[in-house]
């Protein structure tokens, strides 16, 4: 399933999903779709239709119980916070909706509103540093060798969870910055309240995968890092997230086994363009530390909550700092950056 967040005319967040129909792909309001389905389908029919391959794939229970009959969630965060039963129902809404749409030959619940970050205000945002190629090449650019400690455990920093941007949003350049950079990343979102998660169980506690652009003010960041703390102001002005969150059942054929056994990874091509010129290219399968490793580290002795965002860090060749300003000058006003990840889609922003 593919989820999208939009901002309604009332300025409220609204959760949507993409429905693949005989009439083409349409974007549908989740709340309106569930409300409509409850009117036309018997409650027990949810359980009959919702014997999804998703539950079998993750080893979950095929019995979804009775319809919760609570008000349908209107945002991704409220959906994630509503518990396992609502999540499993949500994964089946597209199928139920398309079945009913085909029978009725009508187009109810079609979405509207402005695009937004898939999760505009998450509880927290941790960004890791998990692609070896990026770390190695970025350090080599500065005349530095790899630190042995990097291989011991995945490291991360906390960034500004209140400065998330969506697709086509304008990116502000921080005051005093003359070395503005993009970063091509992917991210996952926690969907359960968990602590001390085992690396091999990471799919069970996450909602899916999305695209992340960790905008970076390299000159500000460099000064901060010399002090031995950060990154802070070099990162906290903007992060783009979305626009689509794709659930794991859509990526079954992309799963790959990891050498360390720390949960599966996914083979997904990643590309970054500046003004329609390809500048970055990598693959999610090249993660040295899997999201399983990252989540195990983040949740060690610390509780994670629904909606917490976990970023992968930059893929190899995924930023100007790494590929060099001789190939791609630092970003300036009017530059358009487009990130694409196979099966997920694209995330585009313009520099203010």
C-alpha positions as CSV (number, residue, x, y, z in Angstrom):
1,X,0.0,0.0,0.0
2,X,1.1,3.6,-0.6
3,X,0.2,6.3,1.8
4,X,0.4,10.0,1.2
5,X,-0.3,13.0,3.5
6,X,-2.1,16.2,2.3
7,X,-3.0,19.4,4.0
8,X,-6.8,20.1,3.6
9,X,-8.3,23.6,3.0
10,X,-8.9,23.6,6.8
11,X,-5.1,23.3,7.3
12,X,-5.5,19.9,8.9
13,X,-3.5,16.9,7.9
14,X,-5.4,14.2,6.0
15,X,-4.1,10.7,5.3
16,X,-4.6,9.4,1.7
17,X,-3.7,6.2,-0.2
18,X,-3.2,5.3,-3.8
19,X,-5.8,3.0,-5.2
20,X,-4.9,1.0,-8.4
21,X,-8.1,0.6,-10.3
22,X,-9.2,-0.3,-13.8
23,X,-9.7,3.4,-14.3
24,X,-6.1,4.1,-13.4
25,X,-4.3,5.1,-10.2
26,X,-6.4,7.4,-8.0
27,X,-5.6,9.1,-4.7
28,X,-8.2,8.5,-2.0
29,X,-8.9,10.0,1.4
30,X,-8.4,7.2,3.9
31,X,-11.1,8.4,6.4
32,X,-13.7,8.9,3.7
33,X,-12.9,5.5,2.1
34,X,-13.2,3.6,5.5
35,X,-16.4,5.4,6.3
36,X,-17.9,4.5,2.9
37,X,-16.8,0.9,3.2
38,X,-18.5,0.6,6.6
39,X,-21.8,1.6,5.0
40,X,-21.7,-0.9,2.2
41,X,-19.9,-3.9,3.7
42,X,-20.9,-6.1,6.6
43,X,-18.4,-5.9,9.5
44,X,-17.5,-9.6,9.2
45,X,-16.6,-9.2,5.5
46,X,-13.5,-7.3,6.6
47,X,-12.1,-10.4,8.2
48,X,-13.0,-12.6,5.1
49,X,-11.3,-10.3,2.6
50,X,-8.3,-9.3,4.8
51,X,-6.5,-12.6,4.7
52,X,-3.6,-10.7,3.3
53,X,-0.2,-11.9,2.1
54,X,1.2,-9.2,4.3
55,X,0.4,-11.1,7.5
56,X,1.7,-14.4,6.1
57,X,4.9,-12.7,4.9
58,X,5.8,-11.2,8.4
59,X,4.5,-14.3,10.2
60,X,1.6,-12.5,11.7
61,X,-1.8,-13.8,12.7
62,X,-4.3,-14.2,9.9
63,X,-7.2,-13.5,12.1
64,X,-8.0,-9.8,12.3
65,X,-10.9,-10.1,14.8
66,X,-13.9,-7.9,14.6
67,X,-14.1,-4.4,13.1
68,X,-12.9,-2.0,15.9
69,X,-15.7,0.4,15.0
70,X,-13.8,3.3,16.3
71,X,-13.5,6.5,14.3
72,X,-11.1,5.9,11.4
73,X,-7.8,7.7,11.8
74,X,-7.4,10.9,9.7
75,X,-3.6,11.2,9.8
76,X,-0.7,8.8,9.5
77,X,0.4,9.5,13.1
78,X,-3.0,8.7,14.5
79,X,-3.1,5.5,12.4
80,X,0.2,4.4,13.7
81,X,-0.8,5.2,17.3
82,X,-4.1,3.3,17.0
83,X,-2.6,-0.2,17.4
84,X,-2.0,-3.4,15.5
85,X,-5.6,-4.1,14.6
86,X,-6.2,-0.8,12.9
87,X,-2.8,-1.1,11.1
88,X,-3.8,-4.5,9.7
89,X,-7.2,-3.2,8.6
90,X,-5.5,-0.2,6.9
91,X,-3.4,-2.5,4.8
92,X,-6.5,-4.0,3.3
93,X,-8.5,-0.8,2.7
94,X,-7.2,-0.4,-0.9
95,X,-8.3,-3.9,-1.8
96,X,-11.7,-3.4,-0.2
97,X,-12.1,0.0,-1.8
98,X,-11.1,-1.2,-5.3
99,X,-13.5,-4.2,-5.1
100,X,-16.4,-1.9,-4.1
101,X,-15.4,0.7,-6.7
102,X,-15.4,-1.9,-9.5
103,X,-18.9,-3.1,-8.4
104,X,-20.4,0.4,-8.1
105,X,-18.6,2.1,-10.9
106,X,-18.3,5.3,-9.0
107,X,-15.5,7.6,-7.8
108,X,-16.2,8.5,-4.2
109,X,-13.6,9.8,-1.7
110,X,-11.3,11.3,-4.2
111,X,-8.6,13.3,-2.4
112,X,-7.7,17.0,-2.5
113,X,-5.3,19.3,-0.7
114,X,-1.7,20.4,-0.8
115,X,1.1,17.9,-0.7
116,X,3.0,17.6,2.6
117,X,5.7,15.6,4.3
118,X,4.4,12.0,4.8
119,X,4.7,12.7,8.5
120,X,4.8,16.5,9.0
121,X,5.5,16.5,12.8
122,X,6.9,13.2,14.0
123,X,7.6,12.6,17.7
124,X,11.4,12.4,16.9
125,X,13.8,12.1,14.0
126,X,17.1,10.1,14.2
127,X,19.4,10.1,11.2
128,X,22.0,7.4,10.9
129,X,25.3,7.2,9.0
130,X,25.0,3.6,7.7
131,X,26.4,3.5,4.1
132,X,30.1,2.7,4.2
133,X,30.8,4.0,0.7
134,X,29.5,7.5,1.6
135,X,31.4,7.6,4.8
136,X,34.6,6.4,3.2
137,X,34.5,8.7,0.2
138,X,33.4,11.8,2.1
139,X,36.3,11.3,4.6
140,X,38.7,10.7,1.8
141,X,37.7,14.0,0.3
142,X,38.9,15.6,3.5
143,X,42.1,13.6,3.6
144,X,40.8,11.3,6.4
145,X,40.9,7.6,6.8
146,X,38.0,5.5,8.1
147,X,37.7,5.3,11.9
148,X,37.7,1.7,13.1
149,X,35.0,2.6,15.6
150,X,32.6,3.3,12.8
151,X,32.3,-0.5,12.1
152,X,31.5,-1.3,15.8
153,X,27.9,0.1,15.8
154,X,25.6,2.4,13.8
155,X,25.8,6.0,14.9
156,X,23.1,8.7,14.6
157,X,22.2,12.2,15.6
158,X,18.8,13.8,16.4
159,X,17.6,16.4,14.0
160,X,14.7,18.9,14.0
161,X,11.4,17.0,13.8
162,X,9.5,20.3,13.4
163,X,11.3,21.3,10.1
164,X,10.1,18.6,7.8
165,X,9.1,19.6,4.2
166,X,7.1,17.8,1.6
167,X,7.2,17.2,-2.2
168,X,7.6,20.5,-4.1
169,X,8.1,22.6,-1.0
170,X,10.7,25.4,-1.2
171,X,13.8,24.8,0.8
172,X,15.1,27.8,2.8
173,X,18.9,28.5,2.7
174,X,20.2,29.3,6.2
175,X,21.7,32.7,6.9
176,X,25.4,32.7,6.3
177,X,25.4,29.5,4.2
178,X,27.3,29.4,0.9
179,X,27.7,25.6,0.7
180,X,24.2,24.2,0.6
181,X,24.0,20.4,-0.1
182,X,21.4,17.7,-0.5
183,X,21.6,14.1,0.8
184,X,20.0,11.1,-0.9
185,X,18.5,8.8,1.8
186,X,15.7,6.5,2.7
187,X,13.8,6.3,5.9
188,X,11.5,4.1,7.8
189,X,8.9,5.0,10.4
190,X,8.2,3.2,13.8
191,X,4.7,1.9,14.2
192,X,4.7,0.4,17.7
193,X,5.8,1.4,21.1
194,X,9.0,-0.7,21.5
195,X,12.2,-1.0,23.5
196,X,15.3,-3.2,23.0
197,X,14.2,-4.4,19.5
198,X,16.1,-7.4,18.1
199,X,17.7,-6.5,14.7
200,X,16.0,-9.4,12.9
201,X,12.5,-8.1,14.0
202,X,12.7,-4.7,12.5
203,X,10.0,-5.2,9.9
204,X,7.5,-6.1,12.6
205,X,7.8,-2.7,14.3
206,X,8.0,-0.4,11.2
207,X,5.4,0.9,8.8
208,X,7.3,1.0,5.5
209,X,9.8,3.0,3.5
210,X,10.0,6.6,2.3
211,X,12.4,9.0,0.7
212,X,14.5,11.4,2.8
213,X,16.5,14.5,1.8
214,X,18.7,15.6,4.7
215,X,19.5,19.2,3.6
216,X,22.9,20.3,4.9
217,X,24.7,23.6,5.3
218,X,28.2,22.3,4.9
219,X,30.1,25.4,5.9
220,X,28.1,25.8,9.1
221,X,28.3,22.1,9.8
222,X,32.1,22.1,9.4
223,X,32.6,24.8,12.0
224,X,30.2,23.1,14.5
225,X,31.9,19.7,14.1
226,X,35.3,21.3,15.0
227,X,33.9,21.9,18.4
228,X,33.2,18.2,18.8
229,X,29.5,18.4,19.0
230,X,26.8,18.3,16.4
231,X,25.6,18.4,13.7
232,X,23.2,21.1,14.8
233,X,22.5,24.3,12.9
234,X,24.1,22.8,9.8
235,X,21.2,20.4,9.6
236,X,18.2,21.6,11.6
237,X,16.7,24.1,9.1
238,X,15.0,21.6,6.7
239,X,14.5,17.9,5.9
240,X,12.3,16.7,3.1
241,X,10.4,13.4,3.7
242,X,8.0,11.6,1.4
243,X,5.8,12.1,-0.4
244,X,4.9,8.3,-0.4
245,X,5.3,5.7,2.4
246,X,5.3,2.3,0.8
247,X,4.4,-0.7,3.0
248,X,6.5,-3.8,3.1
249,X,4.0,-6.1,1.3
250,X,4.7,-4.0,-1.8
251,X,8.5,-4.8,-1.7
252,X,8.5,-8.6,-1.1
253,X,10.2,-9.3,-4.4
254,X,13.0,-6.7,-3.6
255,X,14.0,-8.4,-0.3
256,X,17.6,-9.5,0.0
257,X,19.3,-11.6,2.7
258,X,22.0,-9.8,4.7
259,X,25.4,-11.3,5.4
260,X,25.2,-10.5,9.1
261,X,21.7,-11.9,9.5
262,X,20.4,-8.7,11.0
263,X,17.1,-8.8,9.3
264,X,16.4,-8.4,5.6
265,X,17.4,-5.5,3.4
266,X,15.9,-4.4,0.1
267,X,17.5,-3.9,-3.3
268,X,16.2,-0.6,-4.5
269,X,17.9,1.7,-6.9
270,X,18.4,5.3,-5.6
271,X,19.1,8.3,-7.8
272,X,19.6,12.0,-7.3
273,X,19.3,14.8,-9.9
274,X,20.2,18.5,-9.8
275,X,18.4,20.5,-12.5
276,X,17.5,17.2,-14.2
277,X,21.2,16.1,-14.4
278,X,22.0,12.8,-12.7
279,X,24.5,13.4,-9.9
280,X,23.9,10.5,-7.5
281,X,23.3,6.8,-7.9
282,X,23.4,4.0,-5.5
283,X,21.3,1.1,-4.0
284,X,19.7,0.5,-0.6
285,X,21.2,-3.0,-0.6
286,X,24.6,-1.4,0.0
287,X,23.8,-0.4,3.6
288,X,26.6,-1.7,5.8
289,X,24.3,-1.5,8.8
290,X,20.7,-2.6,8.1
291,X,17.6,-0.8,9.4
292,X,17.5,-3.7,11.8
293,X,20.9,-2.7,13.2
294,X,19.8,0.9,13.4
295,X,16.6,0.2,15.2
296,X,18.3,-2.2,17.6
297,X,20.8,0.6,18.4
298,X,18.2,3.3,18.7
299,X,15.9,1.3,21.0
300,X,18.7,0.0,23.2
301,X,17.4,0.9,26.8
302,X,15.2,3.6,25.1
303,X,11.6,3.4,24.1
304,X,10.7,4.2,20.6
305,X,7.2,5.5,19.8
306,X,4.8,5.3,16.8
307,X,5.8,7.9,14.3
308,X,9.5,8.1,15.2
309,X,11.5,8.5,12.0
310,X,14.7,6.6,11.3
311,X,16.9,7.8,8.5
312,X,19.5,5.7,6.8
313,X,22.2,8.3,6.1
314,X,23.5,9.2,2.7
315,X,23.9,6.5,0.0
316,X,27.3,6.4,-1.8
317,X,27.7,9.4,-4.2
318,X,24.5,10.8,-2.6
319,X,25.7,14.4,-1.9
320,X,27.9,17.2,-3.3
321,X,30.3,16.9,-0.3
322,X,31.1,13.4,-1.6
323,X,31.1,13.8,-5.4
324,X,32.8,17.2,-5.3
325,X,31.9,20.8,-6.1
326,X,34.0,20.5,-9.3
327,X,31.3,18.1,-10.6
328,X,28.3,19.7,-9.0
329,X,28.5,23.3,-7.5
330,X,26.9,23.9,-4.2
331,X,23.2,24.6,-4.5
332,X,21.9,28.1,-5.1
333,X,18.5,29.8,-5.4
334,X,16.4,28.2,-8.1
335,X,18.2,24.9,-8.2
336,X,15.8,21.9,-8.4
337,X,16.8,18.7,-6.6
338,X,14.9,15.5,-7.4
339,X,15.5,12.2,-5.5
340,X,14.1,9.0,-6.9
341,X,13.9,5.6,-5.2
342,X,12.8,2.5,-7.1
343,X,9.2,1.4,-6.3
344,X,8.6,4.4,-4.0
345,X,8.6,7.4,-6.3
346,X,10.3,10.8,-6.4
347,X,10.8,13.7,-4.0
348,X,11.4,17.1,-5.6
349,X,12.3,20.5,-4.0
350,X,13.5,23.9,-5.2
351,X,16.0,26.1,-3.3
352,X,14.5,29.4,-2.2
